[in-house]
């Protein structure tokens, strides 16, 4: 079965075929899946003769680890986009709020096509008068899977540059093919991308194996501050830490370069859930969470205004880190109770 079975691909293709200009947007603070998928689709549409502009909401800064992606010349600042595009494609955004300042552009677009693989989020159709086509599949390992399906249905063969963006997205959201979402279908897609010319060693080096020396100092401090709460997350354990704005600025490290901290913290074998509270340049906090599978952090983060997946999710918050962790601890408890009731009811029905 192909990705996104049962979705209205035909209508999306009709809208794309009729469009002369297409605006693409991904979520704020883009990761490999968001930016890689967006640039892959943007390059394909340009090859079809469309006028294309791709963007994301402020802060409009491409993370250093993603600047190797082909198609960067198609990026335009949010202020350079037409205010009312005839067709807009949103990628890897669970809801309009994840588009940041471009949410208003999405609301005004004549037609909106959404490619996404998140289970939670507010509907893009809310507050829109134009047509909205949702190509969303929570079972897809990455938005790159859906982007590949769109490209396939457009009848466009994969080029090395397009395949590289898709591979970056696939590798990012599967944790370099080690997360539970790594299925036989994921490996089959990876095979096709490699056959199209992707060099996995180059992509992996750019995504995960480059960091300034200052990052090691920030990481050392973050790990040194880490706290382990064995009784949290229903006794499965919670480990968390913080990275304040000053911690990284004194070491010359940007906010975008903090992505790897959570991957080190989640190795803690006594904790099912790992959390990193990262202070943004604006002073609020972006809270990244990871689970090994037994706890649904996506459900917990949704209770706090964020979202994501069962094993990887996030939310934004204000206040002191200890207070934020208190709220998250409570959300994990509620999410666990909700899941327990759902499981019990399902077993009773069965």
Steps between C-alpha positions, in 0.01 A plus 500: 500500500635843405551778753194706583251247366148642496609864481380733226817495293306555177366836618845609615641413159223698330577808708872472429443445128281812478740723693759724338643612834538294817605612847635233735543529876622272776495534877699761689845392616518243218663163546627262234157362417331839471767674292613194306146408395408858414806559283458164329142582399598856408767376259256262336241775453763730352590223257134488396519866402339649809610824661600383848584663833568303819518645849438464872399743773738713705765463611588441136836332557598171340675275755867454415457123483244535219673752275639219284153416368446564129240758407604775741467752218123445511474633856345842551445695819145507638465865401586421137203267447178611331243581771224296331654214303269313265649169619699432814649169611571459872737223604576332833275732702246345737288816497505858373666621820811300406539726196559800725468827311403311183180369659327817378625436148364146514164632619479737203620255233251422227570127537709323762655154477642357824757218511555383856551195718407630845206359692410818688434860412229752418334464162635716219145539371398704806450863403568440131257577219713335231536131424719287728633159397648300788762245402570395859596152615605448862632155410760646264848502652573847362347768285770399252302179443196703393713739296644202315148372432398839361805509275430146379139588419618809311691259277837660566806273535726558799812705436801484734417845641135422565589161647752662735232722654265206546777286650590776747135511606469124530825461693414790733157381606600135539798594716737370235276194459495395864158624619196266517355668188775338290299248298579283198334772290740758644799290401350446155470876452856544625613243243332691218655827618846343508444362151413855391845617606491589870825464693390397851842569649485863386145553628577341837818703542317825432200418719671355807878508487578872480509735798718789620722442801273725704221246458702249701520751784124564486432126488729441797311758704160364398593144593651620826168665593290199404259369761364147520153443647453125525138516619377734225326381182308233692819369655676460168733792566553854376832670432509870421733794464509862388703717266461869574561773247814609684639146512530488124572866423815498713620199298404647164233237437173581326159373603480288184815312600340352813305229319739220599479553878179297529659206318769474766253532786265232365775240538435494876393140563318583825264741324226433247452873430770758427435875496708803408375852574672733255470874549440688177646835403166655599534362853225238501561125495475231236457166672615193305386159621594147400360163603626149440148389412326408824381858567312716249678836523300630203180470701660675798638786291162547332352566844752783535427660164762315298500168325697247304525124507493227760879493532590859408307818576541856623323808628574865573472640851570803716611502862774332696626158385403333829142624457494383139619154603227494767242560228654240274515247783127550557427477126691173479288368784174604331613365164591170662164475673317579176697237311440247775124557482507475122695174515266355761192598297651353184574174675144493637356558152724232353 
